[in-house]
Every structure is written in C-alpha cells, then in structure tokens.
Amino acid sequence: MVRHVLPNVAPLILLSATLTVAGAILSEATLTFLGLGDATEVSWGGMLNQGFGQGAVRN
C-alpha cells in the first residue's frame, strides 16, 4: 500500500499542509491585528496593529 498509494497522494498531502499553514498564519495575524492576540508576543498582526496605531498608514 505504501509503495503504490503514498507516491500518488504525496502531492495532495503537501498541498493540503501548505494551505493549512498559510491559513493558520493569516488567521493569527488577523486576530492579533484586531487586538485579540497575545500582546506580549511579536507577530505580523501585532506589528501591523502597532504601525497602524502610530500613523504609518494614512487614510
């Protein structure tokens, strides 16, 4: 089974894992940007929120 099935499903497993990790990173960044994350840890969402709060993004 490993010899025949695994080589055929390996690309699907890799694709699924890649999309899952990307979704988790995006979800964490979004929640932290909205202020729902851990304020003591450095993350992309925290950095964006801090920059937005200090006026780095102008409307």
MODELLER restraints for C-alpha pairs under 7 A, 6 or more apart:
rsr = mdl.restraints
at = mdl.atoms
rsr.add(forms.Gaussian(group=physical.xy_distance, feature=features.Distance(at['CA:29:A'], at['CA:43:A']), mean=6.86, stdev=0.5))
rsr.add(forms.Gaussian(group=physical.xy_distance, feature=features.Distance(at['CA:29:A'], at['CA:44:A']), mean=5.58, stdev=0.5))
rsr.add(forms.Gaussian(group=physical.xy_distance, feature=features.Distance(at['CA:29:A'], at['CA:45:A']), mean=3.94, stdev=0.5))
rsr.add(forms.Gaussian(group=physical.xy_distance, feature=features.Distance(at['CA:30:A'], at['CA:45:A']), mean=5.95, stdev=0.5))
rsr.add(forms.Gaussian(group=physical.xy_distance, feature=features.Distance(at['CA:31:A'], at['CA:37:A']), mean=5.79, stdev=0.5))
rsr.add(forms.Gaussian(group=physical.xy_distance, feature=features.Distance(at['CA:32:A'], at['CA:45:A']), mean=4.84, stdev=0.5))
rsr.add(forms.Gaussian(group=physical.xy_distance, feature=features.Distance(at['CA:32:A'], at['CA:46:A']), mean=5.53, stdev=0.5))
rsr.add(forms.Gaussian(group=physical.xy_distance, feature=features.Distance(at['CA:33:A'], at['CA:45:A']), mean=4.28, stdev=0.5))
rsr.add(forms.Gaussian(group=physical.xy_distance, feature=features.Distance(at['CA:33:A'], at['CA:46:A']), mean=5.51, stdev=0.5))
rsr.add(forms.Gaussian(group=physical.xy_distance, feature=features.Distance(at['CA:33:A'], at['CA:48:A']), mean=6.40, stdev=0.5))
rsr.add(forms.Gaussian(group=physical.xy_distance, feature=features.Distance(at['CA:33:A'], at['CA:49:A']), mean=4.91, stdev=0.5))
